[in-house]
Amino acid sequence: MNIVYIIGIVAAFVVMIIGMMLDGLKFVPLRILNFGDPASVFIVVGCTIAVLAASFPTEALKSIPKHIGILMNTKKYDPMKYIDQLVELAQVARKNGLLALEEQGNQQEDPFFKQCIMLIVDNNDADQVKDIMMNDIEQSSARHEDVANMYDTGSAKAPAFGMIGTLVGLINMLKGMDMDSAEGAGNIGPAMSVALITTLYGCILAHMIFSPIASQLRARDQEEVLCKQIIVEGIMSIQSGANPKFLREKLLTFMSQKDRGAEGEGGGKKGKAPKEKKAKK
Protein backbone atom coordinates (compact mmCIF):
# COMPACT_ATOMS: atom_id res chain seq x y z
CA MET A 1 0.00 0.00 0.00
CA ASN A 2 1.33 3.42 -1.00
CA ILE A 3 0.81 5.10 2.37
CA VAL A 4 2.79 8.21 1.44
CA TYR A 5 0.52 8.90 -1.54
CA ILE A 6 -2.64 8.44 0.55
CA ILE A 7 -1.36 10.64 3.37
CA GLY A 8 -0.25 13.34 0.94
CA ILE A 9 -3.58 13.52 -0.92
CA VAL A 10 -5.67 13.38 2.26
CA ALA A 11 -3.49 16.03 3.93
CA ALA A 12 -3.81 18.32 0.90
CA PHE A 13 -7.61 18.14 0.98
CA VAL A 14 -7.76 18.55 4.76
CA VAL A 15 -5.53 21.63 4.70
CA MET A 16 -7.56 23.12 1.85
CA ILE A 17 -10.89 22.51 3.60
CA ILE A 18 -9.62 23.95 6.87
CA GLY A 19 -8.37 27.01 5.00
CA MET A 20 -11.81 27.43 3.42
CA MET A 21 -13.44 27.45 6.84
CA LEU A 22 -11.05 29.93 8.47
CA ASP A 23 -12.11 33.56 8.92
CA GLY A 24 -8.97 35.20 10.21
CA LEU A 25 -8.26 33.23 13.38
CA LYS A 26 -11.87 32.11 13.71
CA PHE A 27 -13.10 28.71 12.59
CA VAL A 28 -16.41 29.03 10.71
CA PRO A 29 -17.52 25.58 9.41
CA LEU A 30 -20.46 26.98 7.45
CA ARG A 31 -18.06 28.88 5.17
CA ILE A 32 -17.41 25.60 3.36
CA LEU A 33 -20.86 26.03 1.79
CA ASN A 34 -19.54 29.03 -0.12
CA PHE A 35 -17.45 26.70 -2.26
CA GLY A 36 -20.19 24.37 -3.41
CA ASP A 37 -21.68 24.74 -6.87
CA PRO A 38 -23.10 21.74 -8.81
CA ALA A 39 -22.97 23.53 -12.17
CA SER A 40 -19.23 24.17 -11.76
CA VAL A 41 -18.55 20.53 -10.92
CA PHE A 42 -20.59 19.45 -13.92
CA ILE A 43 -18.68 21.71 -16.33
CA VAL A 44 -15.16 20.98 -15.08
CA VAL A 45 -15.40 17.25 -14.40
CA GLY A 46 -17.75 16.49 -17.29
CA CYS A 47 -15.77 18.37 -19.94
CA THR A 48 -12.41 17.03 -18.74
CA ILE A 49 -13.59 13.42 -18.87
CA ALA A 50 -15.20 14.01 -22.27
CA VAL A 51 -11.96 15.41 -23.72
CA LEU A 52 -9.94 12.50 -22.31
CA ALA A 53 -12.40 10.09 -23.89
CA ALA A 54 -11.99 11.88 -27.22
CA SER A 55 -8.18 11.98 -26.96
CA PHE A 56 -7.33 8.43 -25.86
CA PRO A 57 -8.46 4.90 -26.76
CA THR A 58 -11.35 3.38 -24.84
CA GLU A 59 -9.05 0.67 -23.47
CA ALA A 60 -6.92 3.32 -21.76
CA LEU A 61 -9.95 4.76 -19.96
CA LYS A 62 -11.15 1.30 -18.95
CA SER A 63 -7.74 0.63 -17.40
CA ILE A 64 -7.99 3.54 -14.93
CA PRO A 65 -8.84 1.21 -11.97
CA LYS A 66 -5.79 -0.87 -12.93
CA HIS A 67 -3.63 2.26 -12.95
CA ILE A 68 -4.79 3.14 -9.44
CA GLY A 69 -3.90 -0.36 -8.29
CA ILE A 70 -0.42 -0.03 -9.81
CA LEU A 71 0.36 3.29 -8.13
CA MET A 72 -0.85 1.94 -4.78
CA ASN A 73 1.44 -1.10 -4.97
CA THR A 74 4.97 -0.10 -3.93
CA LYS A 75 6.20 -3.65 -3.13
CA LYS A 76 5.87 -5.30 -6.53
CA TYR A 77 9.40 -4.55 -7.73
CA ASP A 78 12.09 -5.35 -5.17
CA PRO A 79 15.61 -5.21 -6.69
CA MET A 80 17.15 -7.36 -3.93
CA LYS A 81 14.63 -10.12 -4.56
CA TYR A 82 15.67 -10.32 -8.19
CA ILE A 83 19.36 -10.17 -7.29
CA ASP A 84 18.96 -13.10 -4.89
CA GLN A 85 17.10 -15.12 -7.52
CA LEU A 86 19.73 -14.39 -10.18
CA VAL A 87 22.56 -15.43 -7.88
CA GLU A 88 20.73 -18.71 -7.18
CA LEU A 89 20.29 -19.25 -10.92
CA ALA A 90 23.99 -18.58 -11.45
CA GLN A 91 24.87 -21.25 -8.88
CA VAL A 92 22.58 -23.77 -10.57
CA ALA A 93 23.97 -22.94 -14.01
CA ARG A 94 27.59 -23.36 -12.89
CA LYS A 95 26.86 -26.74 -11.33
CA ASN A 96 24.42 -28.26 -13.84
CA GLY A 97 24.57 -26.10 -16.98
CA LEU A 98 22.12 -23.68 -18.56
CA LEU A 99 19.60 -26.41 -19.39
CA ALA A 100 19.05 -26.91 -15.66
CA LEU A 101 17.48 -23.43 -15.49
CA GLU A 102 14.42 -24.50 -17.47
CA GLU A 103 12.60 -25.77 -14.38
CA GLN A 104 13.28 -22.52 -12.46
CA GLY A 105 12.14 -20.55 -15.50
CA ASN A 106 8.80 -22.35 -15.63
CA GLN A 107 8.25 -21.52 -11.96
CA GLN A 108 8.72 -17.78 -12.47
CA GLU A 109 5.60 -15.62 -12.05
CA ASP A 110 7.26 -12.61 -13.69
CA PRO A 111 6.74 -13.10 -17.46
CA PHE A 112 9.76 -10.95 -18.36
CA PHE A 113 12.07 -12.91 -16.03
CA LYS A 114 10.71 -16.19 -17.38
CA GLN A 115 11.25 -15.10 -20.99
CA CYS A 116 14.84 -14.07 -20.26
CA ILE A 117 15.65 -17.43 -18.63
CA MET A 118 14.13 -19.40 -21.50
CA LEU A 119 16.11 -17.39 -24.06
CA ILE A 120 19.43 -18.49 -22.59
CA VAL A 121 18.20 -22.04 -21.93
CA ASP A 122 17.60 -22.34 -25.68
CA ASN A 123 21.25 -21.34 -26.21
CA ASN A 124 20.46 -18.28 -28.32
CA ASP A 125 23.13 -15.80 -29.38
CA ALA A 126 24.00 -13.47 -26.48
CA ASP A 127 23.73 -10.26 -28.53
CA GLN A 128 20.36 -11.26 -29.93
CA VAL A 129 19.08 -12.18 -26.47
CA LYS A 130 20.12 -8.80 -25.10
CA ASP A 131 18.53 -6.97 -28.04
CA ILE A 132 15.22 -8.75 -27.42
CA MET A 133 15.25 -7.99 -23.70
CA MET A 134 16.25 -4.33 -24.09
CA ASN A 135 13.60 -3.80 -26.76
CA ASP A 136 11.02 -5.29 -24.38
CA ILE A 137 12.06 -2.79 -21.70
CA GLU A 138 11.92 0.16 -24.10
CA GLN A 139 8.49 -0.74 -25.46
CA SER A 140 7.06 -1.41 -22.02
CA SER A 141 8.36 1.91 -20.70
CA ALA A 142 6.91 3.70 -23.75
CA ARG A 143 3.47 2.21 -23.05
CA HIS A 144 3.72 3.33 -19.43
CA GLU A 145 4.66 6.83 -20.55
CA ASP A 146 1.55 6.93 -22.77
CA VAL A 147 -0.57 6.11 -19.72
CA ALA A 148 1.10 8.84 -17.64
CA ASN A 149 0.57 11.29 -20.51
CA MET A 150 -3.18 10.66 -20.30
CA TYR A 151 -3.17 12.03 -16.74
CA ASP A 152 -0.89 14.87 -17.79
CA THR A 153 -3.50 15.76 -20.40
CA GLY A 154 -6.20 15.73 -17.72
CA SER A 155 -4.00 17.96 -15.56
CA ALA A 156 -3.61 20.42 -18.44
CA LYS A 157 -7.26 20.44 -19.53
CA ALA A 158 -8.98 20.72 -16.13
CA PRO A 159 -7.82 24.33 -15.39
CA ALA A 160 -8.80 25.31 -18.94
CA PHE A 161 -12.35 24.09 -18.40
CA GLY A 162 -12.30 25.79 -15.02
CA MET A 163 -11.65 29.04 -16.84
CA ILE A 164 -14.40 28.25 -19.35
CA GLY A 165 -16.78 27.70 -16.45
CA THR A 166 -15.73 31.05 -15.02
CA LEU A 167 -16.46 32.75 -18.33
CA VAL A 168 -19.87 31.06 -18.48
CA GLY A 169 -20.62 32.33 -14.98
CA LEU A 170 -19.49 35.87 -15.81
CA ILE A 171 -21.58 35.94 -18.97
CA ASN A 172 -24.68 34.80 -17.08
CA MET A 173 -23.96 37.34 -14.35
CA LEU A 174 -23.65 40.24 -16.79
CA LYS A 175 -26.71 39.13 -18.77
CA GLY A 176 -28.81 39.04 -15.63
CA MET A 177 -27.46 42.22 -14.13
CA ASP A 178 -29.96 45.07 -13.85
CA MET A 179 -28.19 48.28 -12.82
CA ASP A 180 -31.49 50.18 -12.71
CA SER A 181 -32.56 48.00 -9.83
CA ALA A 182 -31.41 48.74 -6.29
CA GLU A 183 -30.30 45.14 -5.91
CA GLY A 184 -28.36 45.04 -9.20
CA ALA A 185 -24.99 46.24 -7.88
CA GLY A 186 -25.38 44.22 -4.69
CA ASN A 187 -25.57 40.95 -6.61
CA ILE A 188 -22.20 41.45 -8.31
CA GLY A 189 -20.13 40.04 -5.40
CA PRO A 190 -22.07 36.77 -4.89
CA ALA A 191 -22.40 36.20 -8.64
CA MET A 192 -18.67 36.78 -9.17
CA SER A 193 -17.75 34.31 -6.41
CA VAL A 194 -19.88 31.60 -8.04
CA ALA A 195 -18.22 32.29 -11.39
CA LEU A 196 -14.74 31.84 -9.89
CA ILE A 197 -15.55 28.50 -8.24
CA THR A 198 -15.07 26.63 -11.50
CA THR A 199 -11.46 27.84 -11.67
CA LEU A 200 -10.95 26.46 -8.17
CA TYR A 201 -12.39 23.09 -9.17
CA GLY A 202 -10.19 22.96 -12.25
CA CYS A 203 -7.04 23.57 -10.18
CA ILE A 204 -8.06 20.94 -7.62
CA LEU A 205 -8.69 18.35 -10.32
CA ALA A 206 -5.39 19.13 -12.06
CA HIS A 207 -2.96 19.48 -9.16
CA MET A 208 -4.50 17.26 -6.48
CA ILE A 209 -5.85 14.41 -8.62
CA PHE A 210 -4.31 14.04 -12.08
CA SER A 211 -0.77 15.33 -11.50
CA PRO A 212 0.04 13.10 -8.48
CA ILE A 213 -1.28 10.02 -10.32
CA ALA A 214 0.98 10.73 -13.31
CA SER A 215 4.00 11.20 -11.03
CA GLN A 216 3.29 7.97 -9.14
CA LEU A 217 2.87 5.96 -12.34
CA ARG A 218 6.23 7.23 -13.61
CA ALA A 219 7.81 6.26 -10.28
CA ARG A 220 6.44 2.70 -10.63
CA ASP A 221 7.79 2.58 -14.19
CA GLN A 222 11.26 3.59 -13.00
CA GLU A 223 11.17 0.82 -10.38
CA GLU A 224 10.14 -1.72 -13.02
CA VAL A 225 12.83 -0.58 -15.45
CA LEU A 226 15.50 -0.86 -12.75
CA CYS A 227 14.49 -4.44 -11.91
CA LYS A 228 14.38 -5.40 -15.58
CA GLN A 229 17.83 -3.93 -16.16
CA ILE A 230 19.11 -6.00 -13.24
CA ILE A 231 17.50 -9.09 -14.78
CA VAL A 232 19.06 -8.42 -18.18
CA GLU A 233 22.53 -7.88 -16.73
CA GLY A 234 22.18 -10.94 -14.50
CA ILE A 235 20.94 -13.22 -17.28
CA MET A 236 23.70 -12.13 -19.65
CA SER A 237 26.30 -12.75 -16.94
CA ILE A 238 24.85 -16.19 -16.21
CA GLN A 239 25.02 -17.07 -19.90
CA SER A 240 28.69 -16.07 -19.94
CA GLY A 241 29.39 -18.24 -16.86
CA ALA A 242 29.96 -15.50 -14.26
CA ASN A 243 30.90 -16.40 -10.70
CA PRO A 244 27.80 -16.10 -8.42
CA LYS A 245 29.63 -13.99 -5.80
CA PHE A 246 31.00 -11.66 -8.46
CA LEU A 247 27.53 -11.51 -10.04
CA ARG A 248 25.98 -10.33 -6.76
CA GLU A 249 28.53 -7.54 -6.41
CA LYS A 250 27.98 -6.56 -10.02
CA LEU A 251 24.21 -6.39 -9.69
CA LEU A 252 24.39 -4.46 -6.42
CA THR A 253 25.98 -1.59 -8.33
CA PHE A 254 22.53 -0.83 -9.76
CA MET A 255 21.47 0.27 -6.27
CA SER A 256 22.64 3.03 -3.96
CA GLN A 257 25.08 2.19 -1.15
CA LYS A 258 22.32 2.69 1.42
CA ASP A 259 19.85 0.38 -0.33
CA ARG A 260 22.36 -2.41 -0.86
CA GLY A 261 22.15 -3.37 2.79
CA ALA A 262 18.62 -2.18 3.55
CA GLU A 263 16.54 -3.81 0.82
CA GLY A 264 15.26 -7.21 1.87
CA GLU A 265 16.17 -9.10 5.03
CA GLY A 266 18.02 -11.93 3.35
CA GLY A 267 19.31 -9.93 0.41
CA GLY A 268 20.81 -7.20 2.58
CA LYS A 269 22.85 -9.64 4.63
CA LYS A 270 24.00 -11.58 1.61
CA GLY A 271 24.99 -8.37 -0.12
CA LYS A 272 27.24 -7.40 2.76
CA ALA A 273 28.98 -10.75 3.15
CA PRO A 274 31.57 -10.37 0.33
CA LYS A 275 32.59 -6.95 1.66
CA GLU A 276 33.21 -8.37 5.14
CA LYS A 277 35.51 -11.05 3.68
CA LYS A 278 37.47 -8.44 1.77
CA ALA A 279 37.87 -6.39 4.95
CA LYS A 280 39.36 -9.40 6.75
CA LYS A 281 41.92 -9.88 4.02
PAPA-416102 format. One record per residue (C-alpha): x, y, z negated; chain. Coordinates in Angstrom, 2 decimals. Layout:
BEGIN
X;Y;Z;A
...
//
This chain:
BEGIN
0.00;0.00;0.00;A
1.33;3.42;1.00;A
0.81;5.10;-2.37;A
2.79;8.21;-1.44;A
0.52;8.90;1.54;A
-2.64;8.44;-0.55;A
-1.36;10.64;-3.37;A
-0.25;13.34;-0.94;A
-3.58;13.52;0.92;A
-5.67;13.38;-2.26;A
-3.49;16.03;-3.93;A
-3.81;18.32;-0.90;A
-7.61;18.14;-0.98;A
-7.76;18.55;-4.76;A
-5.53;21.63;-4.70;A
-7.56;23.12;-1.85;A
-10.89;22.51;-3.60;A
-9.62;23.95;-6.87;A
-8.37;27.01;-5.00;A
-11.81;27.43;-3.42;A
-13.44;27.45;-6.84;A
-11.05;29.93;-8.47;A
-12.11;33.56;-8.92;A
-8.97;35.20;-10.21;A
-8.26;33.23;-13.38;A
-11.87;32.11;-13.71;A
-13.10;28.71;-12.59;A
-16.41;29.03;-10.71;A
-17.52;25.58;-9.41;A
-20.46;26.98;-7.45;A
-18.06;28.88;-5.17;A
-17.41;25.60;-3.36;A
-20.86;26.03;-1.79;A
-19.54;29.03;0.12;A
-17.45;26.70;2.26;A
-20.19;24.37;3.41;A
-21.68;24.74;6.87;A
-23.10;21.74;8.81;A
-22.97;23.53;12.17;A
-19.23;24.17;11.76;A
-18.55;20.53;10.92;A
-20.59;19.45;13.92;A
-18.68;21.71;16.33;A
-15.16;20.98;15.08;A
-15.40;17.25;14.40;A
-17.75;16.49;17.29;A
-15.77;18.37;19.94;A
-12.41;17.03;18.74;A
-13.59;13.42;18.87;A
-15.20;14.01;22.27;A
-11.96;15.41;23.72;A
-9.94;12.50;22.31;A
-12.40;10.09;23.89;A
-11.99;11.88;27.22;A
-8.18;11.98;26.96;A
-7.33;8.43;25.86;A
-8.46;4.90;26.76;A
-11.35;3.38;24.84;A
-9.05;0.67;23.47;A
-6.92;3.32;21.76;A
-9.95;4.76;19.96;A
-11.15;1.30;18.95;A
-7.74;0.63;17.40;A
-7.99;3.54;14.93;A
-8.84;1.21;11.97;A
-5.79;-0.87;12.93;A
-3.63;2.26;12.95;A
-4.79;3.14;9.44;A
-3.90;-0.36;8.29;A
-0.42;-0.03;9.81;A
0.36;3.29;8.13;A
-0.85;1.94;4.78;A
1.44;-1.10;4.97;A
4.97;-0.10;3.93;A
6.20;-3.65;3.13;A
5.87;-5.30;6.53;A
9.40;-4.55;7.73;A
12.09;-5.35;5.17;A
15.61;-5.21;6.69;A
17.15;-7.36;3.93;A
14.63;-10.12;4.56;A
15.67;-10.32;8.19;A
19.36;-10.17;7.29;A
18.96;-13.10;4.89;A
17.10;-15.12;7.52;A
19.73;-14.39;10.18;A
22.56;-15.43;7.88;A
20.73;-18.71;7.18;A
20.29;-19.25;10.92;A
23.99;-18.58;11.45;A
24.87;-21.25;8.88;A
22.58;-23.77;10.57;A
23.97;-22.94;14.01;A
27.59;-23.36;12.89;A
26.86;-26.74;11.33;A
24.42;-28.26;13.84;A
24.57;-26.10;16.98;A
22.12;-23.68;18.56;A
19.60;-26.41;19.39;A
19.05;-26.91;15.66;A
17.48;-23.43;15.49;A
14.42;-24.50;17.47;A
12.60;-25.77;14.38;A
13.28;-22.52;12.46;A
12.14;-20.55;15.50;A
8.80;-22.35;15.63;A
8.25;-21.52;11.96;A
8.72;-17.78;12.47;A
5.60;-15.62;12.05;A
7.26;-12.61;13.69;A
6.74;-13.10;17.46;A
9.76;-10.95;18.36;A
12.07;-12.91;16.03;A
10.71;-16.19;17.38;A
11.25;-15.10;20.99;A
14.84;-14.07;20.26;A
15.65;-17.43;18.63;A
14.13;-19.40;21.50;A
16.11;-17.39;24.06;A
19.43;-18.49;22.59;A
18.20;-22.04;21.93;A
17.60;-22.34;25.68;A
21.25;-21.34;26.21;A
20.46;-18.28;28.32;A
23.13;-15.80;29.38;A
24.00;-13.47;26.48;A
23.73;-10.26;28.53;A
20.36;-11.26;29.93;A
19.08;-12.18;26.47;A
20.12;-8.80;25.10;A
18.53;-6.97;28.04;A
15.22;-8.75;27.42;A
15.25;-7.99;23.70;A
16.25;-4.33;24.09;A
13.60;-3.80;26.76;A
11.02;-5.29;24.38;A
12.06;-2.79;21.70;A
11.92;0.16;24.10;A
8.49;-0.74;25.46;A
7.06;-1.41;22.02;A
8.36;1.91;20.70;A
6.91;3.70;23.75;A
3.47;2.21;23.05;A
3.72;3.33;19.43;A
4.66;6.83;20.55;A
1.55;6.93;22.77;A
-0.57;6.11;19.72;A
1.10;8.84;17.64;A
0.57;11.29;20.51;A
-3.18;10.66;20.30;A
-3.17;12.03;16.74;A
-0.89;14.87;17.79;A
-3.50;15.76;20.40;A
-6.20;15.73;17.72;A
-4.00;17.96;15.56;A
-3.61;20.42;18.44;A
-7.26;20.44;19.53;A
-8.98;20.72;16.13;A
-7.82;24.33;15.39;A
-8.80;25.31;18.94;A
-12.35;24.09;18.40;A
-12.30;25.79;15.02;A
-11.65;29.04;16.84;A
-14.40;28.25;19.35;A
-16.78;27.70;16.45;A
-15.73;31.05;15.02;A
-16.46;32.75;18.33;A
-19.87;31.06;18.48;A
-20.62;32.33;14.98;A
-19.49;35.87;15.81;A
-21.58;35.94;18.97;A
-24.68;34.80;17.08;A
-23.96;37.34;14.35;A
-23.65;40.24;16.79;A
-26.71;39.13;18.77;A
-28.81;39.04;15.63;A
-27.46;42.22;14.13;A
-29.96;45.07;13.85;A
-28.19;48.28;12.82;A
-31.49;50.18;12.71;A
-32.56;48.00;9.83;A
-31.41;48.74;6.29;A
-30.30;45.14;5.91;A
-28.36;45.04;9.20;A
-24.99;46.24;7.88;A
-25.38;44.22;4.69;A
-25.57;40.95;6.61;A
-22.20;41.45;8.31;A
-20.13;40.04;5.40;A
-22.07;36.77;4.89;A
-22.40;36.20;8.64;A
-18.67;36.78;9.17;A
-17.75;34.31;6.41;A
-19.88;31.60;8.04;A
-18.22;32.29;11.39;A
-14.74;31.84;9.89;A
-15.55;28.50;8.24;A
-15.07;26.63;11.50;A
-11.46;27.84;11.67;A
-10.95;26.46;8.17;A
-12.39;23.09;9.17;A
-10.19;22.96;12.25;A
-7.04;23.57;10.18;A
-8.06;20.94;7.62;A
-8.69;18.35;10.32;A
-5.39;19.13;12.06;A
-2.96;19.48;9.16;A
-4.50;17.26;6.48;A
-5.85;14.41;8.62;A
-4.31;14.04;12.08;A
-0.77;15.33;11.50;A
0.04;13.10;8.48;A
-1.28;10.02;10.32;A
0.98;10.73;13.31;A
4.00;11.20;11.03;A
3.29;7.97;9.14;A
2.87;5.96;12.34;A
6.23;7.23;13.61;A
7.81;6.26;10.28;A
6.44;2.70;10.63;A
7.79;2.58;14.19;A
11.26;3.59;13.00;A
11.17;0.82;10.38;A
10.14;-1.72;13.02;A
12.83;-0.58;15.45;A
15.50;-0.86;12.75;A
14.49;-4.44;11.91;A
14.38;-5.40;15.58;A
17.83;-3.93;16.16;A
19.11;-6.00;13.24;A
17.50;-9.09;14.78;A
19.06;-8.42;18.18;A
22.53;-7.88;16.73;A
22.18;-10.94;14.50;A
20.94;-13.22;17.28;A
23.70;-12.13;19.65;A
26.30;-12.75;16.94;A
24.85;-16.19;16.21;A
25.02;-17.07;19.90;A
28.69;-16.07;19.94;A
29.39;-18.24;16.86;A
29.96;-15.50;14.26;A
30.90;-16.40;10.70;A
27.80;-16.10;8.42;A
29.63;-13.99;5.80;A
31.00;-11.66;8.46;A
27.53;-11.51;10.04;A
25.98;-10.33;6.76;A
28.53;-7.54;6.41;A
27.98;-6.56;10.02;A
24.21;-6.39;9.69;A
24.39;-4.46;6.42;A
25.98;-1.59;8.33;A
22.53;-0.83;9.76;A
21.47;0.27;6.27;A
22.64;3.03;3.96;A
25.08;2.19;1.15;A
22.32;2.69;-1.42;A
19.85;0.38;0.33;A
22.36;-2.41;0.86;A
22.15;-3.37;-2.79;A
18.62;-2.18;-3.55;A
16.54;-3.81;-0.82;A
15.26;-7.21;-1.87;A
16.17;-9.10;-5.03;A
18.02;-11.93;-3.35;A
19.31;-9.93;-0.41;A
20.81;-7.20;-2.58;A
22.85;-9.64;-4.63;A
24.00;-11.58;-1.61;A
24.99;-8.37;0.12;A
27.24;-7.40;-2.76;A
28.98;-10.75;-3.15;A
31.57;-10.37;-0.33;A
32.59;-6.95;-1.66;A
33.21;-8.37;-5.14;A
35.51;-11.05;-3.68;A
37.47;-8.44;-1.77;A
37.87;-6.39;-4.95;A
39.36;-9.40;-6.75;A
41.92;-9.88;-4.02;A
//
